[in-house]
Amino acid sequence: MITTSSLQFLKSLAKNNHKIWFDEHRGEYEILKKEIHQLCENVIAEISKFDKNIVGLEPKNCLFRINRDVRFSKDKSPYKTNVGAYMAKGGKKSELCGYYLHIEPGKAMLAGGLWMPDTPKLKIARQEIDYNFADFKKIISNKNFANNFGKMGGEKLVNAPKGYDDNNPAIDFLKHKSWVVTHPFSDKEIIDKNFHKSIAQSAKLLFPFLQFFNVAFENK
């Protein structure tokens, strides 16, 4: 369970993003680390009931470090103002589609899909949508899925990708360079003792969407 004090720590960090302040409040961060680890463990247990790909996944292999990689960034702030985890077969380094949990005051969410894949995977994803558009459309048109995740995000091409015609019934989705959906969570939901169950409920709706792409990747 994420506590109100841990959310406050993240809010304060956003205003004091430097090493001296962080070191002075490291004890608060350690508490947050334990809380997000436990939350991730609980979420994995819930999702494992319907997604066997993540059975046995350990939180330590899913959680991202709070330190930012500033080597190629103009923003030299040393710390992220959120904590996150990527739950997929193989953990955060997995190349498969998974469940991304983002905890940040006012910006928490569960996201999933395919984000900016390399060229080979991009081609596989488009081919899968083209060949099995009826299945894809059925997944994203599901009332509960649509109500939970809203409109699909992700950068799109202006014109049809190479090898596809503008008259293709799936063209609006084939133009995507990413296929991502998100479900937001309020701060009130974050600190609820059953937050892990709320995450799992959304994840269960997300599962068929992820599997649509993962089956294609694993069969290639």
NUTI-10074 format. One record per atom (N, C-alpha, C): x, y, z; residue in one letter. Coordinates in steps of 0.001 Angstrom, whole numbers, plus 524288, in hexadecimal, padded with zeros to 5 digits. Example, Ala and Ser with C-alpha at 12.3 -4.5 7.8 and 13.67 -1.06 7.14 Angstrom:
REM residues 2
833867E9C681E78A;8300C7EE6C81E78A;833907F31C81E78A;832327F73681BA8S;835667FBDC81BE4S;832648001E81EBES;
***
This chain:
REM residues 220
803407FB5680000M;800008000080000M;80368804E480000M;80238808847FC77I;8050580D787FC41I;80266811398001DI;80579813AF80378T;803538172080778T;8034681CD2805A8T;8002881FE28085DT;7FFD78257A8073CT;8052682816807E1T;808158267280BCAS;80D3B828C280CC1S;81100827B18083DS;8106F8232D805AFS;813D5821F38013FS;812668253C7FC7BS;80D5A826397FBC5L;80BC0829C17F790L;80DD482F407F89EL;80DB6830CB7FD8CQ;80FBB835EF7FEF3Q;815998363A7FDF0Q;81859831E97FEEDF;81DF5831C07FDC2F;81EEA832E77F7FBF;81BD38307D7F48BL;81C7E831577EEEFL;81B29836F57ED69L;81733839297EFDEK;815D983EA37EED9K;81A508423F7F076K;81C87841317F4FCS;820D7844677F6F1S;825B6843C07F39CS;8269883EFE7F1C5L;82B1783DF87EE6DL;82AC0841237E962L;8260A841C07E758A;82555844D37E28CA;826FC84A7D7E34CA;826A184C547E820K;82817851BD7E94EK;82DB98523E7EB34K;8300484DD07EC96N;8355384DE97EEDAN;838AD849A67EC54N;838E9849C57E733N;83B7A8458C7E459N;84166846527E423N;843DD845527E89FH;8498F845937E8D7H;84B82841DE7ED17H;8506D840717ECCCK;8529B83C497F00FK;8527E83D8F7F5E2K;85389842737F748I;853B9843D17FCD3I;84E6D842D07FF63I;84A3D844A47FCD9W;844FF843D27FF06W;843BE83DFF7FF32W;8450983B3F7FB08F;843C8835A67FAC8F;84690832AB7FF1EF;84B7C833E47FFECD;84E6A831368040AD;84C12832448096BD;84A14836FD80A31E;847B08385980F35E;842838357381013E;84017833C380BD2H;83AFE8312580C21H;83B4282B7C80A36H;83FE88294E80A5FR;8409C823F780862R;83D4A8200280B62R;83C6E821058105FG;8393081D7681374G;833AA81D1B81153G;831818218080F83E;82C498219980D2CE;82C3B81E9B80805E;8308581F3080523Y;830E381C558002DY;83123816788011EY;833F4814D280514E;8346280F3C8063AE;82F0C80CF28079FE;82BDB8100580A4EI;8268980E4380B88I;8236480DB080684I;823CD8118E80313L;821188114C7FE07L;822DA80C887FAEBL;827E480B637FAF6K;829ED806CE7F831K;82767801C67FA20K;826EC8014E7FF31K;824727FCA580171K;81EB37FC4F7FFE1K;81C1E800C67FFDDE;8168F800E27FE82E;815A97FF6D7F8D4E;818CC801827F549I;818108005C7EFB8I;819967FAB27EE96I;81D6F7F8A87F167H;81EF97F32C7F0D3H;81A6F7EF9C7F261H;817F47F0D37F6D5Q;813907EDAC7F8A9Q;80EE87EE277F4F7Q;80DED7F2E97F31EL;809A17F3B67EF6DL;80A887F0837EA7BL;80F3B7F0B57E87AC;8108D7EDD67E3BCC;80FED7E7F57E49EC;8118E7E61B7E923E;811047E0907EA6DE;80B427DEF77EA7CE;807FE7E2497ECC8N;802637E12C7ED06N;7FFDC7E1547E79CN;801817E50D7E474V;7FF5D7E5897DF2BV;800DD7E0D27DBDBV;805C67DF327DC41I;807977DA997D957I;804637D5CF7DADBI;8035F7D53A7DFE6A;800457D0C67E1BDA;7FACC7D0DB7DF6FA;7F8777D5747DF12E;7F32E7D5F37DCEBE;7F3287D4F77D707E;7F6D97D7537D43EI;7F7027D6BB7CE8DI;7F8607D1267CCFFI;7FB7F7CE8D7D033S;7FD077C9207CF13S;7F8647C5737CECFS;7F4007C7187D0FCK;7EF557C3CF7D0E8K;7ED247C3377CB66K;7EE3A7C7117C7FCF;7EC397C6B97C29BF;7F07E7C72E7BE77F;7F51C7C8EE7C000D;7F9717C9607BC4BD;7FDFA7C6117BE44D;7FE7F7C1607BC2FK;802737BDB07BE05K;807FC7BF547BC74K;8086F7C3297B902N;80D957C4F27B74EN;810B87C7697BBB8N;80E027C96B7BFAFI;810EB7CC147C3D5I;810D97C9187C903I;80F297C4447C8DDV;80F647C1057CD9AV;8151C7C07A7CF49V;816227C1927D430G;81B707C11F7D639G;81EC77C5EF7D56FG;81CA37C9E97D2EBL;81F917CEC37D20FL;8209E7D16A7D744L;8255B7D3627D7FDE;826CF7D5E47DCE6E;826BE7DBCF7DC59E;824A97DE927E03EP;824617E44A7DFFCP;829A17E6E17DED1P;82DDB7E4C97E113K;832FC7E7397E050K;834947E7577DA8FK;832667E3CE7D774N;833A57E3B27D1E6N;830007E7257CEA1N;82C347E98E7D150C;828597ECD37CE99C;828EA7F2997CFD1C;82AE77F3C77D475L;82B087F92E7D64EL;82F847FC4A7D3E9L;82E598011F7D26FF;83249804997D036F;834F7807B57D482F;839CC8090B7D3A7R;83CB380C4C7D74FR;83A8B811DC7D739R;83B04814857DB8FI;8391D819E17DBD4I;83D1381DAE7D985I;841ED81C067D8FFN;845EC81F5C7D6AAN;8450881FF97D0CEN;8456A824B37CEE1R;844C7825BD7C952R;849F8825147C67DR;849B6823757C19ED;84E47823597BE39D;84E87828AC7BB83D;8521D82BF87BD41V;852518315F7BB50V;856908322D7B732V;858FE82E037B57DR;85D6D82E837B1E2R;85C0C831657ACE0R;8575F830637AAD1F;855EA832B67A5CFF;8512D836567A660F;850558383A7AB0ES;84BCA83B917AC16S;84D78841127ADA9S;84A8B844F17ABCFK;84B8584A587AD6AK;849DC84B257B315K;845FB848187B4C3D;8442B8484D7BA2AD;847C6844E67BD7FD;84AB3847577C0D2K;84E8A844887C403K;84C77843357C979K;847588439A7CA41S;84517842177CF48S;8468083C5F7D04DS;848BE83B317D4C8P;84AD6835E47D5A8P;846C5831A57D6ADP;841EC833387D829Y;83E1D82F3F7D9BBY;838FB82FAD7D6B7Y;8369B82B227D5DBK;8314F82B077D3C3K;82DA282CB17D820K;8293782EE47D6AFT;82558830707DAA8T;820DE82C8B7DAC5T;8220D827C57D948N;81E448237F7D947N;8210F81E6C7DA77N;81E0781A6A7DB8BV;8202B815217DBCCV;81D03811D47D7FBV;81F9980E347D573G;81CEC80B227D179G;81ED58058B7D13DG;81BA78024B7CECEA;81D027FCC77CE24A;81AD57FAD67C8FAA;81DD87F76B7C674Y;81C1A7F5017C199Y;81BB17EF2B7C27CY;816E67ED3F7C23CM;815E47E7BE7C356M;814C67E4CF7BE4DM;8187A7E1BB7BCB2A;818177DE917B7F1A;81BBE7D9F07B89CA;81B2A7D60D7B55CK;81E9F7D1867B58BK;824447D3597B4E3K;827737D27C7B8E1G;82CD57D44F7B8A9G;82DB67D96B7BB84G;829907DBD67BD74G;82A267E0A47C077G;82AB57E5897BD2CG;82D147E98B7BF7DK;82D4E7EEB17BD03K;830A27EECF7B80FK;833F07EAF57B74BK;837267EAC77B293K;834A17E78C7AE3CK;82FE47E5BC7AF3AS;82D227E2837AB66S;82C087E5877A669S;82C287E2CA7A213E;82AD07E51E79D0AE;825207E3FC79B9DE;822617E15879F22L;81CE17E03179E39L;819717E4877A076L;814A57E4B779EBBC;810E67E8787A0D1C;80F7E7E6E87A664C;80F157EABD7A9D0G;80DE27E9AA7AF3FG;80AC37EDFC7B1C0G;80A987EDD67B6EAY;8078C7F18A7B9FBY;80B467F5747BC84Y;80A9E7FA6C7BB2EY;80DEC7FE787BD7EY;80AD1801607C1A6Y;80CA58011F7C679L;80A1E803CF7CAD8L;80D518089D7CC39L;80ABE80D197CC3DH;80D52812207CD2DH;80ABC814B47D1E3H;80DC1815A37D5FBI;80BBF8181E7DAB3I;80E2881D8A7DB34I;80ADB8217E7DABEE;80C7C826F47DB2BE;807BA82A297DCC0E;8084582D937E08BP;803C4830B67E236P;8011F8337C7DD9EP;7FC1C832727DD00G;7F91D834F17D8D8G;7F9E6832B07D36CG;7FD6682EDE7D2E0K;7FEA282CCB7CDAFK;7FF2A826D37CDA1K;7FD0B8243E7D178A;7FD9B81E8D7D1BCA;7FA7A81BEB7CD68A;7FC6A817797CB91M;7F9B2814BA7C758M;7FBB380F2C7C6D1M;7F87780C0E7C42AL;7FA19806FB7C22EL;7FA0C8077D7BC46L;7FE54806217B9D4A;7FEB28068D7B422A;800848015E7B1DFA;7FF5C800967ACECG;801217FBCD7AA5AG;800977FC327A484G;803857F8E77A1E0G;803587F8E379C2FG;808C77F868799EDG;809897FADA79595L;80E8B7FA92792CCL;8107F80018791DCL;814D7801797945DW;816D2806D279425W;81BBD8072D790C3W;81B63809E678C64M;81FBC80AFE788E6M;8233780639787EBM;820FE8020B785C6P;824157FD52784C0P;828187FE337806FP;82C137FAD578053D;82FE47FB3277C1CD;82D4B7F96E77707D;82FF67FA2C772B9T;82DAC7F93276D8FT;82B987F3A276CE3T;82E7F7EF9776E68P;82C677EA4176DC9P;827517E96F770C8P;827067EB4F7759CK;8224B7EA9C778B0K;81DD77EDFF776A4K;81F2E7F28A774C8L;81B3A7F5FD77281L;818977F34F76DE3L;81BAC7F0BC76A9CK;819927EDF276618K;816297E960767C3K;817E37E69276BC2I;814CE7E22176DB9I;80F967E40776FDBI;80FC27E849772DAA;80AF37EA6277536A;807167EC1477107A;808F87EEDA76D17R;805787F09D768E2R;803457EC02765D5R;8068C7E832764DEQ;804BE7E39976205Q;8008C7E0B976513Q;801477E06376A3EE;7FD7D7DDAD76D8AE;7F83A7E08D76D87E;7F8737E5B176DC4I;7F39F7E8CB76DA0I;7F0F57E83676855I;7F40E7E83076439D;7F1F57E7AF75EEBD;7EF6C7E25175E20D;7F2277DE3575FAFY;7F03F7D8DD75ED9Y;7EBAE7D77676273Y;7EBB97D9A076720N;7E7C87D82976B05N;7E4E87DCF576D24N;7E35B7E0507698CF;7E0E37E53776B2CF;7DBC07E44C76E08F;7D8D87E05176C84A;7D3D97DF3D76F27A;7D4C27DE14774E9A;7D8DB7DB0B77617D;7DA1E7D9CA77B8BD;7DBF27DEA777E7AD;7DF3F7E1BD77BE6F;7E1497E67D77E4BF;7DCDD7EA5377F80F;7D9747EAFC77BB3K;7D50E7EE9C77C58K;7D1677ECC8780B1K;7D0B07E7B17811CK;7CD4F7E58B78534K;7CF7F7E6D378A9FK;7D4AE7E68278B25I;7D7327E79F79025I;7D68D7ED5A791ADI;7D7DD7F0DA78E1DI;7D7CA7F66778F7BI;7D24D7F8AC78F7FI;7CE927F5DF78D1FS;7C92B7F7B478D0FS;7C6087F5A6791B1S;7C8577F21C7949DN;7C5B27F01979939N;7C4237F4A779CC1N;7BF497F4CB79E66K;7BD3A7F9397A15AK;7C04F7FA467A657K;7C1777F62D7A937N;7C4597F6D67AE21N;7C9E57F8C17AD25N;7CC567F6B77A910F;7D1A07F8647A7A4F;7D19E7FE2B7A62FF;7CDFD7FFAA7A2C8A;7CDAE805137A0F6A;7CC83808D67A574A;7C901807537A8E9N;7C7A580AB37AD54N;7CC3180B4A7B11CN;7CF528072A7B18BN;7D3AB8072D7B53DN;7D86980A1F7B335N;7D9728099A7AE2AF;7DE4880BB67ABFCF;7DD8D810467A830F;7D8D4811127A653G;7D7FB8157D7A2DBG;7DAA8814D779D95G;7DC1D8193879B44K;7DE618193679605K;7E4078175B79621K;7E5758145479242M;7EAC78126C791DAM;7EE92816D97909EM;7F2F3816DC7934CG;7F6ED81ACE7925BG;7FB65818A978F1DG;7FF1D81BFD78E0BG;803A481A5C78AF2G;8043B81D9D78611G;8090D81ECF784B7E;80A2E821F378012E;8086F81F1C77B25E;8068A822267774DK;8048481FDE77279K;807098226476DB4K;8073681F687697DL;808E78217376474L;80482824AF76211L;805FB8285775EBDV;8021182B6575BE7V;7FFE58283775767V;8035782580754BFN;801CA822527503EN;801FD81C8275194N;7FFC28196274E27A;7FFC6813B474EF3A;80560811B274EF8A;806AA80E0875269P;80BF380BD675277P;80CFB808BF74D71P;811E48081F74C35K;81373805637477AK;811237FFDD74763K;80EC37FE83742F4G;80C827F95874258G;806BA7F90F74397G;8047D7FD7A74555Y;7FEF67FD88746B0Y;7FC18801CA743A8Y;7F732800B474294D;7F3FA8044873F83D;7F0658077874309D;7EF3380C3A7415FD;7EBB480F9874465D;7E63F80D4B744FFD;7E4E1809BC74190N;7DFAD80753741C2N;7DF67802A774575N;7E3CF80139747AFN;7E3E57FCE474B64N;7E0537FE4175000N;7DCC57FADB75180P;7D9267FC0F755D6P;7DBEC7FD0C75B06P;7E0BA7FB3D75B7DA;7E3A67FBEE7605EA;7E77B8007F76017A;7E71C803B275BFAI;7EB298079275AEEI;7EC1780B5775F6DI;7E7FB80CED76233D;7E8AB810967668FD;7EC3780E5676AC3D;7EC178093D76B77F;7EF61806B476F69F;7F4A88052876D23F;7F4D8804217681FL;7F9CB802CD7659DL;7FD76807847655DL;7FB5180C29765A0K;7FE7E810EF76590K;8014B811D276AC8K;7FF9180F2976ECDH;8020880FD7773EBH;807B680E07773D6H;80AFD810E2776B9K;8106380F40777B1K;810D880CF877D2FK;80CD080DF478058S;80C2E80BAA78591S;8066880A9578658S;805508069878978W;7FFE18054C78AD2W;7FFA0804EA790BEW;7FDD8809057933CV;7FE0680951798EEV;7F8D280B3679B1DV;7F723808CB79F62V;7F27980A927A226V;7F3D780B6C7A7E2V;7F10A80EF67AA72T;7F21B810307AFE4T;7ED0E810B27B301T;7ED6F80F637B7FDH;7E91A810237BB99H;7EB1C813437C03FH;7E8E4817E17C14CP;7EAD281B217C59FP;7E8C0819627CAEAP;7EBBB81AAE7CEF6F;7EA14819B87D453F;7EAAA81EC57D76BF;7E6E481FE47DAAES;7E715824897DDF4S;7EA948238D7E2B1S;7EC39827B47E541D;7EF56827207EA04D;7EC48824277EE27D;7E72E824F17EE51K;7E3E2822317F215K;7E40881C537F115K;7E40581ACF7EC1EE;7E447815407EACBE;7E990812EB7EC3FE;7EDB4815F97EB89I;7F2FC8140E7EC9DI;7F396812557F247I;7F161815567F5E9I;7F22C8142E7FB71I;7EE17810677FDAAI;7EA8C80E9C7FA56D;7E6A380AD67FC14D;7E934805817FCF5D;7E783802C080106K;7E9DF7FDB180257K;7E8FB7F9937FE20K;7E50B7FA6B7FADBN;7E3EB7F6AE7F6A2N;7E5BF7F8A87F14DN;7E97E7FC327F15BF;7EB787FE697EC6EF;7ED797FA2C7E8C7F;7F00A7F6347EAFDH;7F2307F2017E7B4H;7EDE27EF277E4B9H;7E94E7EED17E710K;7E4E97EC3A7E470K;7E2AD7EFA47E01BK;7E2A17F4C07E0F8S;7E0D87F8587DCE3S;7E47A7F8217D82BS;7E9867F7D77D93DI;7ED5F7F7607D4FEI;7EC6D7F2567D1F0I;7EBA17EE127D4C6A;7EAD37E8F87D251A;7E5DA7E8D77CF0BA;7E1CE7EB8D7D0C2Q;7DCEF7EBB77CDBEQ;7DDD47EE317C869Q;7E0C87F2747C857S;7E2087F4FE7C35FS;7E5C37F1987C02DS;7E96D7EF167C2DBA;7ED337EBBB7C02DA;7EA7F7E7287BD76A;7E6697E51E7BFD9K;7E3927E0BC7BD82K;7E1047E2597B85EK;7DF287E7227B81EL;7DCEC7E9277B33DL;7E12E7EA217AF3CL;7E5D57EB6B7B11FL;7EA427EC8E7ADB1L;7ECB67E7A27AB6BL;7EC427E34F7AE2CF;7EED87DE717ACC3F;7EE0F7DCC57A70FF;7E9367DC9A7A4FBP;7E88B7DAEF79F83P;7EB517DE7D79B9BP;7EB8C7E37F79CD5F;7EE387E75379984F;7F4107E6227993FF;7F6597E50179DBAL;7FBE87E3AC79DEAL;7FCF87DE8179B29L;7F9947DAB879C1CQ;7FA487D590799D2Q;7F9EF7D5B2793DEQ;7F6C47D936791D5F;7F63E7D9A678C2BF;7FBA17DA70789B0F;7FEC27DDE078C06F;803FA7DEEE789F4F;807EA7DAC378BA3F;807A97D9197907FN;80B957D5717927FN;80B6E7D03378FAAN;806D17CE4378E76V;806617C95D78B98V;809087C9CD78648V;808617CE43783CAA;80ACA7CF2777EAEA;810BA7CF4277F2CA;812BB7D1D87833BF;818657D236783FCF;81AC67CCE17853BF;818207C9F878885E;81A417C4F378A39E;819E87C0BF78604E;816977C19878229N;816037BDCA77DE2N;819917BEF177948N;81C677C34477986K;81FF37C4A777540K;8255B7C27877624K;
***
